[in-house]
Amino acid sequence: MTNEELLLERLARIEERLEGVARVEKQLEVFAGPWETLSDLGKEFSILLPPATRQLSEELAEVEIGFQVEDLFTLLKKFLPALKYLTWSLEQLENLIDWWSDLEPVLKIAVPKMIDQLDVLEQHRVFTMFGRIFSVEMLSFMERLSEVALTARLEEAKPVGPIGILWQLKSPECRQGLGVLVELTRALSKMQPPAAAAT
């Protein structure tokens, strides 16, 4: 083999190696982008870390003034006995979920039926009739109340003390009127909110 052939063979080997190096460089370029991103992130993190550490130290110093380890133990002592109530609550929640899962299919059937029945009642004007009956009764009550107000002789009203009230109660009309007043007072008590009625 001549020197020229040896030289050409060596050049061919060098070209193959260079092509291999180029392939490796291309493969490394795929990893270079994420590596640069991580490097930038690390630089930013190293810039932000000291101020964040200083801020955290200041916050913890403020908390340390009003916090003692004994407080944590006191909290644990109060919390651990209450775990049984938490467990009971979770069990009741599971029971409620089971109950709802059992009730839901029934409601899916019952609610449309109830809506259909209410629609039938509405088509037969039942609700309209009830509304008219209520309005007629209310009008009748208001008319009777206005008649009572017109028949009262307010100009003849005189001051009456406790003994005078007892004296006036000898009259059947006064006793009847007092009975009506008591019934109205009892009915008016139902207009209170439930909390006020309980007190």
Contact map, one row per residue, 1 for C-alpha under 8 A:
1110110000000000000000000000000000000000000000000000000000000000000000000000000000000000000000000000000000000000000000000000000000000000000000000000000000000000000000000000000000000000000000000000000
1111110000000000000000000000000000000000000000000000000000000000000000000000000000000000000000000000000000000000000000000000000000000000000000000000000000000000000000000000000000000000000000000000000
1111111000000000000000000000000000000000000000000000000000000000000000000000000000000000000000000000000000000000000000000000000000000000000000000000000000000000000000000000000000000000000000000000000
0111111100000000000000000000000000000000000000000000000000000000000000000000000000000000000000000000000000000000000000000000000000000000000000000000000000000000000000000000000000000000000000000000000
1111111110000000000000000000000000000000000000000000000000000000000000000000000000000000000000000000000000000000000000000000000000000000000000000000000000000000000000000000000000000000000000000000000
1111111111000000000000000000000000000000000000000000000000000000000000000000000000000000000000000000000000000000000000000000000000000000000000000000000000000000000000000000000000000000000000000000000
0011111111100000000000000000000000000000000000000000000000000000000000000000000000000000000000000000000000000000000000000000000000000000000000000000000000000000000000000000000000000000000000000000000
0001111111110000000000000000000000000000000000000000000000000000000000000000000000000000000000000000000000000000000000000000000000000000000000000000000000000000000000000000000000000000000000000000000
0000111111111000000000000000000000000000000000000000000000000000000000000000000000000000000000000000000000000000000000000000000000000000000000000000000000000000000000000000000000000000000000000000000
0000011111111100000000000000000000000000000000000000000000000000000000000000000000000000000000000000000000000000000000000000000000000000000000000000000000000000000000000000000000000000000000000000000
0000001111111110000000000000000000000000000000000000000000000000000000000000000000000000000000000000000000000000000000000000000000000000000000000000000000000000000000000000000000000000000000000000000
0000000111111111000000000000000000000000000000000000000000000000000000000000000000000000000000000000000000000000000000000000000000000000000000000000000000000000000000000000000000000000000000000000000
0000000011111111100000000000000000000000000000000000000000000000000000000000000000000000000000000000000000000000000000000000000000000000000000000000000000000000000000000000000000000000000000000000000
0000000001111111110000000000000000000000000000000000000000000000000000000000000000000000000000000000000000000000000000000000000000000000000000000000000000000000000000000000000000000000000000000000000
0000000000111111111000000000000000000000000000000000000000000000000000000000000000000000000000000000000000000000000000000000000000000000000000000000000000000000000000000000000000000000000000000000000
0000000000011111111100000000000000000000000000000000000000000000000000000000000000000000000000000000000000000000000000000000000000000000000000000000000000000000000000000000000000000000000000000000000
0000000000001111111110000000000000000000000000000000000000000000000000000000000000000000000000000000000000000000000000000000000000000000000000000000000000000000000000000000000000000000000000000000000
0000000000000111111111000000000000000000000000000000000000000000000000000000000000000000000000000000000000000000000000000000000000000000000000000000000000000000000000000000000000000000000000000000000
0000000000000011111111100000000000000000000000000000000000000000000000000000000000000000000000000000000000000000000000000000000000000000000000000000000000000000000000000000000000000000000000000000000
0000000000000001111111110000000000000000000000000000000000000000000000000000000000000000000000000000000000000000000000000000000000000000000000000000000000000000000000000000000000000000000000000000000
0000000000000000111111111000000000000000000000000000000000000000000000000000000000000000000000000000000000000000000000000000000000000000000000000000000000000000000000000000000000000000000000000000000
0000000000000000011111111100000000000000000000000000000000000000000000000000000000000000000000000000000000000000000000000000000000000000000000000000000000000000000000000000000000000000000000000000000
0000000000000000001111111110000000000000000000000000000000000000000000000000000000000000000000000000000000000000000000000000000000000000000000000000000000000000000000000000000000000000000000000000000
0000000000000000000111111111000000000000000000000000000000000000000000000000000000000000000000000000000000000000000000000000000000000000000000000000000000000000000000000000000000000000000000000000000
0000000000000000000011111111100000000000000000000000000000000000000000000000000000000000000000000000000000000000000000000000000000000000000000000000000000000000000000000000000000000000000000000000000
0000000000000000000001111111110000000000000000000000000000000000000000000000000000000000000000000000000000000000000000000000000000000000000000000000000000000000000000000000000000000000000000000000000
0000000000000000000000111111111000000000000000000000000000000000000000000000000000000000000000000000000000000000000000000000000000000000000000000000000000000000000000000000000000000000000000000000000
0000000000000000000000011111111100000000000000000000000000000000000000000000000000000000000000000000000000000000000000000000000000000000000000000000000000000000000000000000000000000000000000000000000
0000000000000000000000001111111110000000000000000000000000000000000000000000000000000000000000000000000000000000000000000000000000000000000000000000000000000000000000000000000000000000000000000000000
0000000000000000000000000111111111000000000000000000000000000000000000000000000000000000000000000000000000000000000000000000000000000000000000000000000000000000000000000000000000000000000000000000000
0000000000000000000000000011111111100000000000000000000000000000000000000000000000000000000000000000000000000000000000000000000000000000000000000000000000000000000000000000000000000000000000000000000
0000000000000000000000000001111111110000000000000000000000000000000000000000000000000000000000000000000000000000000000000000000000000000000000000000000000000000000000000000000000000000000000000000000
0000000000000000000000000000111111111000000000000000000000000000000000000000000000000000000000000000000000000000000000000000000000000000000000000000000000000000000000000000000000000000000000000000000
0000000000000000000000000000011111111100000000000000000000000000000000000000000000000000000000000000000000000000000000000000000000000000000000000000000000000000000000000000000000000000000000000000000
0000000000000000000000000000001111111110000000000000000000000000000000000000000000000000000000000000000000000000000000000000000000000000000000000000000000000000000000000000000000000000000000000000000
0000000000000000000000000000000111111111000000000000000000000000000000000000000000000000000000000000000000000000000000000000000000000000000000000000000000000000000000000000000000000000000000000000000
0000000000000000000000000000000011111111100000000000000000000000000000000000000000000000000000000000000000000000000000000000000000000000000000000000000000000000000000000000000000000000000000000000000
0000000000000000000000000000000001111111110000000000000000000000000000000000000000000000000000000000000000000000000000000000000000000000000000000000000000000000000000000000000000000000000000000000000
0000000000000000000000000000000000111111111000000000000000000000000000000000000000000000000000000000000000000000000000000000000000000000000000000000000000000000000000000000000000000000000000000000000
0000000000000000000000000000000000011111111100000000000000000000000000000000000000000000000000000000000000000000000000000000000000000000000000000000000000000000000000000000000000000000000000000000000
0000000000000000000000000000000000001111111110000000000000000000000000000000000000000000000000000000000000000000000000000000000000000000000000000000000000000000000000000000000000000000000000000000000
0000000000000000000000000000000000000111111111000000000000000000000000000000000000000000000000000000000000000000000000000000000000000000000000000000000000000000000000000000000000000000000000000000000
0000000000000000000000000000000000000011111111100000000000000000000000000000000000000000000000000000000000000000000000000000000000000000000000000000000000000000000000000000000000000000000000000000000
0000000000000000000000000000000000000001111111110000000000000000000000000000000000000000000000000000000000000000000000000000000000000000000000000000000000000000000000000000000000000000000000000000000
0000000000000000000000000000000000000000111111111000000000000000000000000000000000000000000000000000000000000000000000000000000000000000000000000000000000000000000000000000000000000000000000000000000
0000000000000000000000000000000000000000011111111100000000000000000000000000000000000000000000000000000000000000000000000000000000000000000000000000000000000000000000000000000000000000000000000000000
0000000000000000000000000000000000000000001111111100000000000000000000000000000000000000000000000000000000000000000000000000000000000000000000000000000000000000000000000000000000000000000000000000000
0000000000000000000000000000000000000000000111111111000000000000000000000000000000000000000000000000000000000000000000000000000000000000000000000000000000000000000000000000000000000000000000000000000
0000000000000000000000000000000000000000000011111111100000000000000000000000000000000000000000000000000000000000000000000000000000000000000000000000000000000000000000000000000000000000000000000000000
0000000000000000000000000000000000000000000001111111110000000000000000000000000000000000000000000000000000000000000000000000000000000000000000000000000000000000000000000000000000000000000000000000000
0000000000000000000000000000000000000000000000011111111000000000000000000000000000000000000000000000000000000000000000000000000000000000000000000000000000000000000000000000000000000000000000000000000
0000000000000000000000000000000000000000000000011111111100000000000000000000000000000000000000000000000000000000000000000000000000000000000000000000000000000000000000000000000000000000000000000000000
0000000000000000000000000000000000000000000000001111111110000000000000000000000000000000000000000000000000000000000000000000000000000000000000000000000000000000000000000000000000000000000000000000000
0000000000000000000000000000000000000000000000000111111111000000000000000000000000000000000000000000000000000000000000000000000000000000000000000000000000000000000000000000000000000000000000000000000
0000000000000000000000000000000000000000000000000011111111100000000000000000000000000000000000000000000000000000000000000000000000000000000000000000000000000000000000000000000000000000000000000000000
0000000000000000000000000000000000000000000000000001111111110000000000000000000000000000000000000000000000000000000000000000000000000000000000000000000000000000000000000000000000000000000000000000000
0000000000000000000000000000000000000000000000000000111111111000000000000000000000000000000000000000000000000000000000000000000000000000000000000000000000000000000000000000000000000000000000000000000
0000000000000000000000000000000000000000000000000000011111111100000000000000000000000000000000000000000000000000000000000000000000000000000000000000000000000000000000000000000000000000000000000000000
0000000000000000000000000000000000000000000000000000001111111110000000000000000000000000000000000000000000000000000000000000000000000000000000000000000000000000000000000000000000000000000000000000000
0000000000000000000000000000000000000000000000000000000111111111000000000000000000000000000000000000000000000000000000000000000000000000000000000000000000000000000000000000000000000000000000000000000
0000000000000000000000000000000000000000000000000000000011111111100000000000000000000000000000000000000000000000000000000000000000000000000000000000000000000000000000000000000000000000000000000000000
0000000000000000000000000000000000000000000000000000000001111111110000000000000000000000000000000000000000000000000000000000000000000000000000000000000000000000000000000000000000000000000000000000000
0000000000000000000000000000000000000000000000000000000000111111111000000000000000000000000000000000000000000000000000000000000000000000000000000000000000000000000000000000000000000000000000000000000
0000000000000000000000000000000000000000000000000000000000011111111100000000000000000000000000000000000000000000000000000000000000000000000000000000000000000000000000000000000000000000000000000000000
0000000000000000000000000000000000000000000000000000000000001111111000000000000000000000000000000000000000000000000000000000000000000000000000000000000000000000000000000000000000000000000000000000000
0000000000000000000000000000000000000000000000000000000000000111111100000000000000000000000000000000000000000000000000000000000000000000000000000000000000000000000000000000000000000000000000000000000
0000000000000000000000000000000000000000000000000000000000000011111110100000000000000000000000000000000000000000000000000000000000000000000000000000000000000000000000000000000000000000000000000000000
0000000000000000000000000000000000000000000000000000000000000001011111110000000000000000000000000000000000000000000000000000000000000000000000000000000000000000000000000000000000000000000000000000000
0000000000000000000000000000000000000000000000000000000000000000001111111000000000000000000000000000000000000000000000000000000000000000000000000000000000000000000000000000000000000000000000000000000
0000000000000000000000000000000000000000000000000000000000000000000111111100000000000000000000000000000000000000000000000000000000000000000000000000000000000000000000000000000000000000000000000000000
0000000000000000000000000000000000000000000000000000000000000000001111111110000000000000000000000000000000000000000000000000000000000000000000000000000000000000000000000000000000000000000000000000000
0000000000000000000000000000000000000000000000000000000000000000000111111111000000000000000000000000000000000000000000000000000000000000000000000000000000000000000000000000000000000000000000000000000
0000000000000000000000000000000000000000000000000000000000000000000011111111100000000000000000000000000000000000000000000000000000000000000000000000000000000000000000000000000000000000000000000000000
0000000000000000000000000000000000000000000000000000000000000000000001111111110000000000000000000000000000000000000000000000000000000000000000000000000000000000000000000000000000000000000000000000000
0000000000000000000000000000000000000000000000000000000000000000000000111111111000000000000000000000000000000000000000000000000000000000000000000000000000000000000000000000000000000000000000000000000
0000000000000000000000000000000000000000000000000000000000000000000000011111111100000000000000000000000000000000000000000000000000000000000000000000000000000000000000000000000000000000000000000000000
0000000000000000000000000000000000000000000000000000000000000000000000001111111110000000000000000000000000000000000000000000000000000000000000000000000000000000000000000000000000000000000000000000000
0000000000000000000000000000000000000000000000000000000000000000000000000111111111000000000000000000000000000000000000000000000000000000000000000000000000000000000000000000000000000000000000000000000
0000000000000000000000000000000000000000000000000000000000000000000000000011111111100000000000000000000000000000000000000000000000000000000000000000000000000000000000000000000000000000000000000000000
0000000000000000000000000000000000000000000000000000000000000000000000000001111111100000000000000000000000000000000000000000000000000000000000000000000000000000000000000000000000000000000000000000000
0000000000000000000000000000000000000000000000000000000000000000000000000000111111110000000000000000000000000000000000000000000000000000000000000000000000000000000000000000000000000000000000000000000
0000000000000000000000000000000000000000000000000000000000000000000000000000011111111100000000000000000000000000000000000000000000000000000000000000000000000000000000000000000000000000000000000000000
0000000000000000000000000000000000000000000000000000000000000000000000000000001111111110000000000000000000000000000000000000000000000000000000000000000000000000000000000000000000000000000000000000000
0000000000000000000000000000000000000000000000000000000000000000000000000000000011111111000000000000000000000000000000000000000000000000000000000000000000000000000000000000000000000000000000000000000
0000000000000000000000000000000000000000000000000000000000000000000000000000000001111111100000000000000000000000000000000000000000000000000000000000000000000000000000000000000000000000000000000000000
0000000000000000000000000000000000000000000000000000000000000000000000000000000001111111110000000000000000000000000000000000000000000000000000000000000000000000000000000000000000000000000000000000000
0000000000000000000000000000000000000000000000000000000000000000000000000000000000111111111000000000000000000000000000000000000000000000000000000000000000000000000000000000000000000000000000000000000
0000000000000000000000000000000000000000000000000000000000000000000000000000000000011111111100000000000000000000000000000000000000000000000000000000000000000000000000000000000000000000000000000000000
0000000000000000000000000000000000000000000000000000000000000000000000000000000000001111111110000000000000000000000000000000000000000000000000000000000000000000000000000000000000000000000000000000000
0000000000000000000000000000000000000000000000000000000000000000000000000000000000000111111111000000000000000000000000000000000000000000000000000000000000000000000000000000000000000000000000000000000
0000000000000000000000000000000000000000000000000000000000000000000000000000000000000011111111100000000000000000000000000000000000000000000000000000000000000000000000000000000000000000000000000000000
0000000000000000000000000000000000000000000000000000000000000000000000000000000000000001111111110000000000000000000000000000000000000000000000000000000000000000000000000000000000000000000000000000000
0000000000000000000000000000000000000000000000000000000000000000000000000000000000000000111111111000000000000000000000000000000000000000000000000000000000000000000000000000000000000000000000000000000
0000000000000000000000000000000000000000000000000000000000000000000000000000000000000000011111111100000000000000000000000000000000000000000000000000000000000000000000000000000000000000000000000000000
0000000000000000000000000000000000000000000000000000000000000000000000000000000000000000001111111110000000000000000000000000000000000000000000000000000000000000000000000000000000000000000000000000000
0000000000000000000000000000000000000000000000000000000000000000000000000000000000000000000111111111000000000000000000000000000000000000000000000000000000000000000000000000000000000000000000000000000
0000000000000000000000000000000000000000000000000000000000000000000000000000000000000000000011111111100000000000000000000000000000000000000000000000000000000000000000000000000000000000000000000000000
0000000000000000000000000000000000000000000000000000000000000000000000000000000000000000000001111111110000000000000000000000000000000000000000000000000000000000000000000000000000000000000000000000000
0000000000000000000000000000000000000000000000000000000000000000000000000000000000000000000000111111111000000000000000000000000000000000000000000000000000000000000000000000000000000000000000000000000
0000000000000000000000000000000000000000000000000000000000000000000000000000000000000000000000011111111100000000000000000000000000000000000000000000000000000000000000000000000000000000000000000000000
0000000000000000000000000000000000000000000000000000000000000000000000000000000000000000000000001111111110000000000000000000000000000000000000000000000000000000000000000000000000000000000000000000000
0000000000000000000000000000000000000000000000000000000000000000000000000000000000000000000000000111111111000000000000000000000000000000000000000000000000000000000000000000000000000000000000000000000
0000000000000000000000000000000000000000000000000000000000000000000000000000000000000000000000000011111111100000000000000000000000000000000000000000000000000000000000000000000000000000000000000000000
0000000000000000000000000000000000000000000000000000000000000000000000000000000000000000000000000001111111110000000000000000000000000000000000000000000000000000000000000000000000000000000000000000000
0000000000000000000000000000000000000000000000000000000000000000000000000000000000000000000000000000111111111000000000000000000000000000000000000000000000000000000000000000000000000000000000000000000
0000000000000000000000000000000000000000000000000000000000000000000000000000000000000000000000000000011111111100000000000000000000000000000000000000000000000000000000000000000000000000000000000000000
0000000000000000000000000000000000000000000000000000000000000000000000000000000000000000000000000000001111111110000000000000000000000000000000000000000000000000000000000000000000000000000000000000000
0000000000000000000000000000000000000000000000000000000000000000000000000000000000000000000000000000000111111111000000000000000000000000000000000000000000000000000000000000000000000000000000000000000
0000000000000000000000000000000000000000000000000000000000000000000000000000000000000000000000000000000011111111100000000000000000000000000000000000000000000000000000000000000000000000000000000000000
0000000000000000000000000000000000000000000000000000000000000000000000000000000000000000000000000000000001111111110000000000000000000000000000000000000000000000000000000000000000000000000000000000000
0000000000000000000000000000000000000000000000000000000000000000000000000000000000000000000000000000000000111111111000000000000000000000000000000000000000000000000000000000000000000000000000000000000
0000000000000000000000000000000000000000000000000000000000000000000000000000000000000000000000000000000000011111111100000000000000000000000000000000000000000000000000000000000000000000000000000000000
0000000000000000000000000000000000000000000000000000000000000000000000000000000000000000000000000000000000001111111110000000000000000000000000000000000000000000000000000000000000000000000000000000000
0000000000000000000000000000000000000000000000000000000000000000000000000000000000000000000000000000000000000111111111000000000000000000000000000000000000000000000000000000000000000000000000000000000
0000000000000000000000000000000000000000000000000000000000000000000000000000000000000000000000000000000000000011111111100000000000000000000000000000000000000000000000000000000000000000000000000000000
0000000000000000000000000000000000000000000000000000000000000000000000000000000000000000000000000000000000000001111111110000000000000000000000000000000000000000000000000000000000000000000000000000000
0000000000000000000000000000000000000000000000000000000000000000000000000000000000000000000000000000000000000000111111111000000000000000000000000000000000000000000000000000000000000000000000000000000
0000000000000000000000000000000000000000000000000000000000000000000000000000000000000000000000000000000000000000011111111100000000000000000000000000000000000000000000000000000000000000000000000000000
0000000000000000000000000000000000000000000000000000000000000000000000000000000000000000000000000000000000000000001111111110000000000000000000000000000000000000000000000000000000000000000000000000000
0000000000000000000000000000000000000000000000000000000000000000000000000000000000000000000000000000000000000000000111111111000000000000000000000000000000000000000000000000000000000000000000000000000
0000000000000000000000000000000000000000000000000000000000000000000000000000000000000000000000000000000000000000000011111111111000000000000000000000000000000000000000000000000000000000000000000000000
0000000000000000000000000000000000000000000000000000000000000000000000000000000000000000000000000000000000000000000001111111111100000000000000000000000000000000000000000000000000000000000000000000000
0000000000000000000000000000000000000000000000000000000000000000000000000000000000000000000000000000000000000000000000111111110000000000000000000000000000000000000000000000000000000000000000000000000
0000000000000000000000000000000000000000000000000000000000000000000000000000000000000000000000000000000000000000000000011111110000000000000000000000000000000000000000000000000000000000000000000000000
0000000000000000000000000000000000000000000000000000000000000000000000000000000000000000000000000000000000000000000000001111111110000000000000000000000000000000000000000000000000000000000000000000000
0000000000000000000000000000000000000000000000000000000000000000000000000000000000000000000000000000000000000000000000001111111111000000000000000000000000000000000000000000000000000000000000000000000
0000000000000000000000000000000000000000000000000000000000000000000000000000000000000000000000000000000000000000000000001100111111100000000000000000000000000000000000000000000000000000000000000000000
0000000000000000000000000000000000000000000000000000000000000000000000000000000000000000000000000000000000000000000000000100111111110000000000000000000000000000000000000000000000000000000000000000000
0000000000000000000000000000000000000000000000000000000000000000000000000000000000000000000000000000000000000000000000000000111111111000000000000000000000000000000000000000000000000000000000000000000
0000000000000000000000000000000000000000000000000000000000000000000000000000000000000000000000000000000000000000000000000000011111111100000000000000000000000000000000000000000000000000000000000000000
0000000000000000000000000000000000000000000000000000000000000000000000000000000000000000000000000000000000000000000000000000001111111110000000000000000000000000000000000000000000000000000000000000000
0000000000000000000000000000000000000000000000000000000000000000000000000000000000000000000000000000000000000000000000000000000111111111000000000000000000000000000000000000000000000000000000000000000
0000000000000000000000000000000000000000000000000000000000000000000000000000000000000000000000000000000000000000000000000000000011111111100000000000000000000000000000000000000000000000000000000000000
0000000000000000000000000000000000000000000000000000000000000000000000000000000000000000000000000000000000000000000000000000000001111111110000000000000000000000000000000000000000000000000000000000000
0000000000000000000000000000000000000000000000000000000000000000000000000000000000000000000000000000000000000000000000000000000000111111111000000000000000000000000000000000000000000000000000000000000
0000000000000000000000000000000000000000000000000000000000000000000000000000000000000000000000000000000000000000000000000000000000011111111100000000000000000000000000000000000000000000000000000000000
0000000000000000000000000000000000000000000000000000000000000000000000000000000000000000000000000000000000000000000000000000000000001111111110000000000000000000000000000000000000000000000000000000000
0000000000000000000000000000000000000000000000000000000000000000000000000000000000000000000000000000000000000000000000000000000000000111111111000000000000000000000000000000000000000000000000000000000
0000000000000000000000000000000000000000000000000000000000000000000000000000000000000000000000000000000000000000000000000000000000000011111111100000000000000000000000000000000000000000000000000000000
0000000000000000000000000000000000000000000000000000000000000000000000000000000000000000000000000000000000000000000000000000000000000001111111110000000000000000000000000000000000000000000000000000000
0000000000000000000000000000000000000000000000000000000000000000000000000000000000000000000000000000000000000000000000000000000000000000111111111000000000000000000000000000000000000000000000000000000
0000000000000000000000000000000000000000000000000000000000000000000000000000000000000000000000000000000000000000000000000000000000000000011111111100000000000000000000000000000000000000000000000000000
0000000000000000000000000000000000000000000000000000000000000000000000000000000000000000000000000000000000000000000000000000000000000000001111111110000000000000000000000000000000000000000000000000000
0000000000000000000000000000000000000000000000000000000000000000000000000000000000000000000000000000000000000000000000000000000000000000000111111111000000000000000000000000000000000000000000000000000
0000000000000000000000000000000000000000000000000000000000000000000000000000000000000000000000000000000000000000000000000000000000000000000011111111100000000000000000000000000000000000000000000000000
0000000000000000000000000000000000000000000000000000000000000000000000000000000000000000000000000000000000000000000000000000000000000000000001111111110000000000000000000000000000000000000000000000000
0000000000000000000000000000000000000000000000000000000000000000000000000000000000000000000000000000000000000000000000000000000000000000000000111111111000000000000000000000000000000000000000000000000
0000000000000000000000000000000000000000000000000000000000000000000000000000000000000000000000000000000000000000000000000000000000000000000000011111111100000000000000000000000000000000000000000000000
0000000000000000000000000000000000000000000000000000000000000000000000000000000000000000000000000000000000000000000000000000000000000000000000001111111100000000000000000000000000000000000000000000000
0000000000000000000000000000000000000000000000000000000000000000000000000000000000000000000000000000000000000000000000000000000000000000000000000111111110000000000000000000000000000000000000000000000
0000000000000000000000000000000000000000000000000000000000000000000000000000000000000000000000000000000000000000000000000000000000000000000000000011111110000000000000000000000000000000000000000000000
0000000000000000000000000000000000000000000000000000000000000000000000000000000000000000000000000000000000000000000000000000000000000000000000000001111111000000000000000000000000000000000000000000000
0000000000000000000000000000000000000000000000000000000000000000000000000000000000000000000000000000000000000000000000000000000000000000000000000000011111111000000000000000000000000000000000000000000
0000000000000000000000000000000000000000000000000000000000000000000000000000000000000000000000000000000000000000000000000000000000000000000000000000000111111000000000000000000000000000000000000000000
0000000000000000000000000000000000000000000000000000000000000000000000000000000000000000000000000000000000000000000000000000000000000000000000000000000011111000000000000000000000000000000000000000000
0000000000000000000000000000000000000000000000000000000000000000000000000000000000000000000000000000000000000000000000000000000000000000000000000000000011111100000000000000000000000000000000000000000
0000000000000000000000000000000000000000000000000000000000000000000000000000000000000000000000000000000000000000000000000000000000000000000000000000000011111110000000000000000000000000000000000000000
0000000000000000000000000000000000000000000000000000000000000000000000000000000000000000000000000000000000000000000000000000000000000000000000000000000000011111000000000000000000000000000000000000000
0000000000000000000000000000000000000000000000000000000000000000000000000000000000000000000000000000000000000000000000000000000000000000000000000000000000001111100000000000000000000000000000000000000
0000000000000000000000000000000000000000000000000000000000000000000000000000000000000000000000000000000000000000000000000000000000000000000000000000000000000111111110000000000000000000000000000000000
0000000000000000000000000000000000000000000000000000000000000000000000000000000000000000000000000000000000000000000000000000000000000000000000000000000000000011111110000000000000000000000000000000000
0000000000000000000000000000000000000000000000000000000000000000000000000000000000000000000000000000000000000000000000000000000000000000000000000000000000000001111111000000000000000000000000000000000
0000000000000000000000000000000000000000000000000000000000000000000000000000000000000000000000000000000000000000000000000000000000000000000000000000000000000001111111100000000000000000000000000000000
0000000000000000000000000000000000000000000000000000000000000000000000000000000000000000000000000000000000000000000000000000000000000000000000000000000000000001111111110000000000000000000000000000000
0000000000000000000000000000000000000000000000000000000000000000000000000000000000000000000000000000000000000000000000000000000000000000000000000000000000000001111111111000000000000000000000000000000
0000000000000000000000000000000000000000000000000000000000000000000000000000000000000000000000000000000000000000000000000000000000000000000000000000000000000000011111111100000000000000000000000000000
0000000000000000000000000000000000000000000000000000000000000000000000000000000000000000000000000000000000000000000000000000000000000000000000000000000000000000001111111100000000000000000000000000000
0000000000000000000000000000000000000000000000000000000000000000000000000000000000000000000000000000000000000000000000000000000000000000000000000000000000000000000111111110010000000000000000000000000
0000000000000000000000000000000000000000000000000000000000000000000000000000000000000000000000000000000000000000000000000000000000000000000000000000000000000000000011111111011000000000000000000000000
0000000000000000000000000000000000000000000000000000000000000000000000000000000000000000000000000000000000000000000000000000000000000000000000000000000000000000000001111111011000000000000000000000000
0000000000000000000000000000000000000000000000000000000000000000000000000000000000000000000000000000000000000000000000000000000000000000000000000000000000000000000000011111111000000000000000000000000
0000000000000000000000000000000000000000000000000000000000000000000000000000000000000000000000000000000000000000000000000000000000000000000000000000000000000000000000001111111100000000000000000000000
0000000000000000000000000000000000000000000000000000000000000000000000000000000000000000000000000000000000000000000000000000000000000000000000000000000000000000000000000011111110000000000000000000000
0000000000000000000000000000000000000000000000000000000000000000000000000000000000000000000000000000000000000000000000000000000000000000000000000000000000000000000000011111111111000000000000000000000
0000000000000000000000000000000000000000000000000000000000000000000000000000000000000000000000000000000000000000000000000000000000000000000000000000000000000000000000001111111111100000000000000000000
0000000000000000000000000000000000000000000000000000000000000000000000000000000000000000000000000000000000000000000000000000000000000000000000000000000000000000000000000001111111110000000000000000000
0000000000000000000000000000000000000000000000000000000000000000000000000000000000000000000000000000000000000000000000000000000000000000000000000000000000000000000000000000111111111000000000000000000
0000000000000000000000000000000000000000000000000000000000000000000000000000000000000000000000000000000000000000000000000000000000000000000000000000000000000000000000000000011111111100000000000000000
0000000000000000000000000000000000000000000000000000000000000000000000000000000000000000000000000000000000000000000000000000000000000000000000000000000000000000000000000000001111111110000000000000000
0000000000000000000000000000000000000000000000000000000000000000000000000000000000000000000000000000000000000000000000000000000000000000000000000000000000000000000000000000000111111111000000000000000
0000000000000000000000000000000000000000000000000000000000000000000000000000000000000000000000000000000000000000000000000000000000000000000000000000000000000000000000000000000011111111100000000000000
0000000000000000000000000000000000000000000000000000000000000000000000000000000000000000000000000000000000000000000000000000000000000000000000000000000000000000000000000000000001111111110000000000000
0000000000000000000000000000000000000000000000000000000000000000000000000000000000000000000000000000000000000000000000000000000000000000000000000000000000000000000000000000000000111111111000000000000
0000000000000000000000000000000000000000000000000000000000000000000000000000000000000000000000000000000000000000000000000000000000000000000000000000000000000000000000000000000000011111111100000000000
0000000000000000000000000000000000000000000000000000000000000000000000000000000000000000000000000000000000000000000000000000000000000000000000000000000000000000000000000000000000001111111110000000000
0000000000000000000000000000000000000000000000000000000000000000000000000000000000000000000000000000000000000000000000000000000000000000000000000000000000000000000000000000000000000111111111000000000
0000000000000000000000000000000000000000000000000000000000000000000000000000000000000000000000000000000000000000000000000000000000000000000000000000000000000000000000000000000000000011111111100000000
0000000000000000000000000000000000000000000000000000000000000000000000000000000000000000000000000000000000000000000000000000000000000000000000000000000000000000000000000000000000000001111111110000000
0000000000000000000000000000000000000000000000000000000000000000000000000000000000000000000000000000000000000000000000000000000000000000000000000000000000000000000000000000000000000000111111110000100
0000000000000000000000000000000000000000000000000000000000000000000000000000000000000000000000000000000000000000000000000000000000000000000000000000000000000000000000000000000000000000011111110000100
0000000000000000000000000000000000000000000000000000000000000000000000000000000000000000000000000000000000000000000000000000000000000000000000000000000000000000000000000000000000000000001111111000000
0000000000000000000000000000000000000000000000000000000000000000000000000000000000000000000000000000000000000000000000000000000000000000000000000000000000000000000000000000000000000000000111111101100
0000000000000000000000000000000000000000000000000000000000000000000000000000000000000000000000000000000000000000000000000000000000000000000000000000000000000000000000000000000000000000000000111111100
0000000000000000000000000000000000000000000000000000000000000000000000000000000000000000000000000000000000000000000000000000000000000000000000000000000000000000000000000000000000000000000000011111110
0000000000000000000000000000000000000000000000000000000000000000000000000000000000000000000000000000000000000000000000000000000000000000000000000000000000000000000000000000000000000000000000001111111
0000000000000000000000000000000000000000000000000000000000000000000000000000000000000000000000000000000000000000000000000000000000000000000000000000000000000000000000000000000000000000000000011111111
0000000000000000000000000000000000000000000000000000000000000000000000000000000000000000000000000000000000000000000000000000000000000000000000000000000000000000000000000000000000000000000011011111111
0000000000000000000000000000000000000000000000000000000000000000000000000000000000000000000000000000000000000000000000000000000000000000000000000000000000000000000000000000000000000000000000000111111
0000000000000000000000000000000000000000000000000000000000000000000000000000000000000000000000000000000000000000000000000000000000000000000000000000000000000000000000000000000000000000000000000011111
